[in-house]
Amino acid sequence: MCGIAGLLLQKPRSVDRELVARISQRLRHRGPDDCGYLTLGKGPARASREYTPDPTTTALLVHQRLSIIDLSRGGWQPMKSPDGRYYIAYNGEIYNYIELKRELESSGAVFHTTSDTEVVIAALARWGTGALSRFKGMFAIAFLDTRDRKLLLARDPFGIKPLYFTNWQDGFAFASEIKPLLDLPGVGRQIDPGRAFDYLRFGLTDHGDGSLLASIRQVPPAHFMEVPLDASSTPRPTAYWKPGLAEPNHDSIKANATRLRRMFLESVSLHLRSDVPLGCALSGGIDSSAIVGAIRHLSPSAEIHAFNYVADDERLSEAKWASIVATASGATLHQTSPLSGNLVEELESLIDSQEEPFGSISIFAQHRVFRLARENGIKVMLDGQGADELLGGYLPYLSARAATLARSGRLAKLAGFIRAASRTTGTPVFSILARTANYLLPPDMQEPFRKILGRQLTPSWLNMNWFRDRGVSPADQDYTPDRDVLHSSLLRTLTETSLPHLLRYEDRNSMAHSIESRVPFLLPEISDFALSLPEDQLISSTGTTKSVFRTAMRGIVPDPVLDRSDKIGFAVPDRKWLIELDPWVKNILKGGIQLNLPFINHAEMNKEWDAIAAGKRRFDLNSWRWVNFLEWARRFDAIAA
């Protein structure tokens, strides 16, 4: 787990020492244990811990190391291949490196360290881009071929690790984060109109190959780029894997639960490979509880440290559930309980580390959990991200399954399902029906329906003429023409609307505290299997979410947790906190006028907040997005395109 960056120069020249130091410093929190630089110029490539300017430089790699596997100097980067042809700067972990190492050794490879990095460079040298689909783990890789003068950039299948790129005044650049790229001359700070609308209206970020800044792009998940050192244009990313809907699985729920249990335990076992102390984020929900339980199942005598956030609102607190899991597993439970005032104190640093706006204040709670872990000497954390998107864990999936039943004409079963799901989860029938209509109604019928519900697609606080002039066409995020709405919705949340930004939150919050966060649910084989499962094994006929996974975890997770029908997570009382912070919120909203963002109707925005603060209007997360977006734009000097 590390931070990487690199520059490719169109014309040989010396890269300013202060610029390189600034890039390195920007990434230091991602890897405070060591650093390294590689310079490729007229002569042989040169790698060292000290950067030395070279007037013939055409490529530069920067690496900040967080030592996790092989803590010796043998794991230092940028690492070179034995023949000196290849160099690598790599961020992440390949958990099956031991198995790959054996395979490569059987073909004649010789290894001199116990690091996974040496295995990665040997695998890429042997199999080329074909190695990417063999890696089980998370990664952002910069692999330099000094003979053929090209740079391979690659990102893991789900985009767990970030990898951004841009063009600057002297060529091409990439980095693990956005801020180092903004330090480069010629990189603009114009806001991308489509991304601005996606966030302000729906809270969406991080999907595809763009970012909120038009000049900054990212290598999409499961893609690679081969960038010639001597080319003037940037090639398009190429996919090496794509999550998709497999052939339907017709096995019984018992058989599928047995198989899922085996796959999950194998993944957790791989994710426990580490030479430093590990811990777990434990919300008290099924997914994080499953990870803690799996560790105890695999290692009866292991010392387990679990970290939990306790909300200052009893309705949102999962302390009871986390305590049940900790007691059953024998884990040491650590808890943090930040208050609304802490958000004010830390928002600027949180925005700096997240680099783009985030969907709710719960990200602050997660940030505090990782801080607590670091304070207790933990350097690696396991978390449950991805399970909800793969296995149908969110309550809106109830409506997706209802929409599937409606599209297939199973109306009697539909009526029974909606009634049962409402009883099981406590979700009002009307709410399930309203969301079901969103999935089924075509876009031209969405707006009248939304007006009835008071949830317009184009609210008055957005200047839609500005967006339309720039080619942004509002579209509902739920509608799909597919017959199988549930599986289509799972795939979309996995690749577009949910998981991408959750992984960014996780990466930035963990790395802000120099912690490597691992997500055992996210392996391609688990994804392929989950997306093949029958709808009634994902969400039962009674509305029980993640039905097959609950079955799989019997005996590993305490029954009271598996039998939960609610879902909370690290939830913060957003409304309570923002109302408590009313003067602070008003100051940000009124100050936002000075940013001169023409796509926001500031008068309407302030008017709506005043009504919310006075209890005359329903609170929703739009309020947080206003605050977060305006503060982000101020901190990053973002401007309207």
C-alpha angles and dihedrals in degrees: 000000000000149000121263136186138165145183129211114196124208090208124031112258143137116272112226112258093222092053092052091047090051092051090049093048091050089059100038095103088060091056118010095159100077143343138212142184133202123198122190114194138137094315132040118319113269125210125185145140091254122061114232118187116237120193090213095056117142099161134027129185124195124195133184112190131217102188111223108139119034100007092198126098087265089084094054119131152253080052123193132213118249092257092049093237098111134047128186137200106185137178119198142030131280102207096192092054091119092058092044090049091056091049092050092046090054087059093052104271116146121208129200102184138043093233125120089223092070089052092050094052092047092048093051091046090051103038104019115207088345086078091068094073090049093059117098105198145046124299151158108194135192107189116182122203105198094185099052090031099229137124123221115207116188138173130201122262097265101030094248089151119049127234121179130182140185144165116253132184094278101038139285130347139182136185144167090249139030100240097070090054092052088058090065120098113254098023110127130215100214115143116241106238096214093049092048091055093045091054101039094046103032107011091242124152141149100036122135122354100312138086135202088269112070094217095055122073133173136219102252120238114278092018138112135196127207107206117191110221092222099045124106096208132064116241123229118257116258124216119233095178136014128195109232146161108278128204109295115270112230099184120120121269089248092055093045092046090053091050093045091049091054093047092048095049091048090052094049089049091055092046091056093067105116143129092213134060117288133206139175135236104231117191093165093247124123098264100051090039089054091055093051091045092048092053090053091046091052096040113028093184100039120127106239125195116191126190125208139179118222114205120221087229114077091213090062100038117113094180091116093056094044089051091052091053094044092051093047093048098037090238123157106242121213119188138194128195113188120182132217092266090060089060091059091049095050107029095099094053090044091053090047092054096042091047093197130051118275133219104245144354089263086088087069090056090052089049090055092049091057091046090054091050092052091048087057094053098258117147101173127045131188118213138179102237115146099029094100093050093047101040105032101259102152121088093232086068086072087069091044091056090045088052090052090053090048094049091050092051096244092139099156090050089046093056092048092047094052093050092047094044091051091053094044098048103025090238112146114249090234092057092052091048094047093053090044089057090053090058093047107037116087117239095260090060097045101083098055089048092048092051090056088054093042092242106116119190090221108042121197093248091067121075098226094181089064091051094045091050087059096049099261111144114189113235132177114253097216106051118105130168091210119118092222098058096170097056091040089053092049091052092048095050089047094054108021123010111033121007099049094062094038089057091050091051090049095048096048096042093049097042092047084070095037093252126140110225118203127197112201096187092066108084121121093237091055090047093050091048095046093050090053095056120111115257093244090056091053095043115012126224088261093054098258107155122222089013097167093047092051087054091047093053099052107128092020100062121040112262095237089061094045090050094054115123097188128077125206116145120177090337121172121201092249096180094046093049096046093046089051087051095046097133090049092048092049091050091054094045094047092044089052089075088073090062090070096221103167095194091068122075096213096186092057091044093054092043092053093048091050089054091049093048090050092051092245096114134044115260119235136163092269086086092060092045090056092053094043096045095048093047091047092051090050095047094047097039088236117178136196116263 
